[in-house]
Amino acid sequence: METSAAKFIPPSVPRDSEGNWRKTGLVQEGIIGSASLWTRQILLNRQTSALHAAFAAILQTENLLVNHDRYGMFRPVKEHPERATMTNLHLDMNPWSYFEDKDNSEQFEVLNQLRYRSASDWITENNEPGCAAIGELHVQGLVNLADNQEEDGGFWLVPGFHKYLEQWTHEHQALSNIYGRWNRFNLFREGDIPELYAAACHISSRAGSAILWDQRIMHGSRSNCSLRPRYAQFFKMFCAEHPAMTPERAERRREAILAKLKLVNIDPEVDLSPMGRKLFGLEK
């Protein structure tokens, strides 16, 4: 993770500079990188067999692809309040279009326009769950890379929110005028949804523990109030046989991943497991 953060800072500049830390990504949100990361370690973590087993059990298929996301890092702030990250709740989808759309034609169009030349394309891929009428199950996850206790902040969610997302969306149509119908990442201010901030629960866990959740659940992170850092890596896996994964898109995706692997000296035949090669979509 230090390598991921350091790549945003020129080698000649001290790493302990507060100004340089602001260059490492979405600092207020505690995210390293403004889009997907491709360091050697973050790539190798994405082929973890136990994580594949967890997603496979929920999605009821072992034929999965892994998405390419980022790290989360909350610095200790008890003695440095100026380093605080924001407490937030968000959805990695648009709830209004999710219920208004009658089919997945918009999802198909967006995903098949991806060329995977930009790191942001992988975030776009992550945030397209289709529509309620089709009802695809999309699952997100994270792995805590250090013990995460209550006062450390980090992941929290509104339990069961996916069960009443439709009702909430209809009752909060006015918010679509603020957050928009097309935005696929919606970070909601506490003043707009105070009842959900009051209902959200932090999930503490040990290092190496995975937390998986339905993408329709309102979730986010709570600010760190301790002397310990919070480290996490974000994951999503989805069905490799998804209708929007056309042969052309699959090949563009495969070529982009192979190029990224080469940059960090990962030989797919040597450094990736058979499961990893499948998860990365490298096997034709």
N, C-alpha and C positions, 0 to 999 in steps of 0.2 A: 504493500500500500504506500509506503514511503516513496518507492520508485514512481508510482503513479502520480503522487503529488509533486515530486521533484521535477518531473518532466516539464512542468509549466513554468519553472523558474530557471533563468540563465545560470550556467555553472559558476560564473564568477561572482554571483550575488549571494550573500549570506542567507541560509534557509530560515533563520530565526527572525527574519524581518516580517513584521506584521503586514506591511504593504504587499509583500510577495505572497503571503498566504492568501490574500484576496484574489490572486490570479489562478488559484488551483481548481476553480470550478464554481459551483453554486454554494458559496460559503454560508449564506444565511440558512440554507436548507441542510447544510452538512453533507453535501454531495461532492465527491472528487470527480472532476470532469464535467463539462457542460453536456457531453454526449457520451457514447459508449467508450469503454476503455479496452485496450488490447495488450496489456503487459503479459509477459510469460506466465506469471503466477495466476493472474486472474483468468487466463485462458485454461490453464490446467485445472483450476478449481471447477470449471464448468463441465468437466467430464466425470464428476464424482458419482460413483455408482449408487450410493445410498440416496443421493438427491434424486437421481433418475427413478429409483424404485418408489420414492414417495410421490413424485408427480405421476408416475405410471399407475399407481394404485388409485389415485383420485380421478385421473382422466380415463382410466380403464383401457389403456393401450400402452404398449412398450415402444411403439414406433413414434418417437418424439424427436423434435428439434429443440435446441437450446437457444435462447435469445442472448444478446450481448449487451449488458448493461454496465453499471458502475459500482463504485464503493461508496459507503457512507462512513463519515468520520466526524464525530463530535469531540472537539477538544475539551479537556477539563477546564471548567470555568469558575469553580468555587473561589479561587484566588485571583481570577482574571475575568470579571464579568463582561469586559469588552469583547471577549471571544464567543459570547453566547450565540447559539443557533436559535432559530425561531421554532416555536411550537406551531404545528400545522396539521390540518386535515385536508385530504385531497382525494380526487378520483382520477385514475389514469384512463379516462374515457370521458365521453360526453353523455350524461344521462338523458338529456332531452332528445337528441337525435337517436339514441339507443331505443327509445320507446316510440318515436315518431316514424322511423324508417320501417318500411313494410317488407324489405328483403335486404340481403347483404351485398347488393350491387355497389353501394358506395365503398364498403370495405374492400371488395374485389378490385375496384378501380384504384383506390389508394395504394393497396399493397402491390399491385402489378405495375405501378409507376415507379416503384423503388428501383434504384440502380445500385444501391449499396456503395456509392462513391463517397458519401458523406457519413460521418459518424452519427449524425442525427437520424439517418434512415433507420437505424436499429431501434431507436426510441419510438419512431413512428410505427414500426412493426409491432412493438410491444403494446401500443395503446389503441389497437383496432380490434375490439372484441365483437364486432358485428352488431346485430340488433336483437331485441327481445323476441321478435316474431320467429326468428330462427332458433334462438336459445342455446347458442354454443356455450360450453363451460370454459372459462378462461381463468387460469390460476397463476398467481404471482407468489414470489417467495423471497426470503432472505436467509442468510446464515450469519449468525453473530460470530465474529472472529475473536472476541474476548468476552468474558463473563459480563452480562448486562443486568445490572440491578436497578431497582426502582428509581433511585436518585441519579442514575447515569443518563436518564432520558432514553431516547430511542423509540423503537416501534410501538405504536399504539393503534387501536382500531375501535370502531363502534360495533360491538357484538351484534350479530344477526342483521346488520343493516341491509344486506342484499335481499332479505325477505320482504322488506317494505320500501325498497328503492323506488318502485313504481309509484306507490302512494306519495312518497316524499317528492318525487319529481313533479307529479301533477300539482301538488300543493305549493310548490316553489317555482312555478313558471316565471314569476317576476325575476328570479335570479338569472334566468337565461338571457335577460336583457343586459345583465352586468357581465356575466362570464362568457356568453356567446354560445351559439349552437354548434359551432365547428371546432372549437378548441378541444383537443383531445387530452389536455392536462388541465385540470381545474383545481386550483388551490383556493379553498374557501376561507374567507376572513371569519374570525370568531364572532364578530358583530353580526354577520349574516346568518350564522347557524349556531347560536349559543347553546341550544339544547343538545347538539351533537358533541360539542366540545365538553359539555358537562357529563355526557354519557360514555365518552371514550375511555378505554382501559389500556394501561401499559402492560406489555407482556415481557416479563423478565425471563432470561434463559442463560444457560451455560454456554461457554465457548464451544463452537462446533454444532450447536443446536440450530435446526432449521425451523422457520415459521412459514407456513403456507396459508394463503387466503384467497377466497373468491374475489376476482377483480372488481366485482360490483360493490364490495364493502368499502365504506368510507374509512380511510386509514391515513397514517402519516407518522409524525415523530414528535416526541416531546423534548424540550430543551434539556440539556445536561446541567445538573446542579451539583455535581460531585467533583472530587479530585481525580477521578479516573476517566480515561477516554472511552468513547464508544466506537467500535469498529464493526462494520457489516459489509457483506457483498450481496447484491441484489440479483435475483434469478427469475426467469420465466421459461417454462417449457410448453410446447404446444404440439398438436398432432402433425406429423410429417405429411400426412395425406389430406391436409386441409384443402378444400376446393380452390382457394386462392393461391395455392402453391403450384403454379403452372410450371411446366418444364423449363420455360424461358427464365422465369423468375428464379427457380431453383438453381439454374446454372449461373446466373449473375451472382447469386448469393454465395454459391460454392467458390467461384473464382475470387470474390472479394475476401472470403475467409482464408483461402490458401495464401493470398498475398499478405494478409495480416500475420499469419503464422510464420511466413518466411522472414518477416521483419524482426521477429523475436527469436529466430533460430529454433523454431519448433518443426521437427520433421514428423508429419502425420503418421508415417509408418513406424517410427521409432518412439516418439514421445507421447502419442495418443494411443489409448486403448481401443480395441474394436468398438466398444460402446461409445467412446469419445468421437471416433470418426463418424459414427452414425448420428450422434447428437449434433455434430457440426455440419451434417449434411454433405459430407465429402464423398460418400459412396454412391455411385450412380446406380 
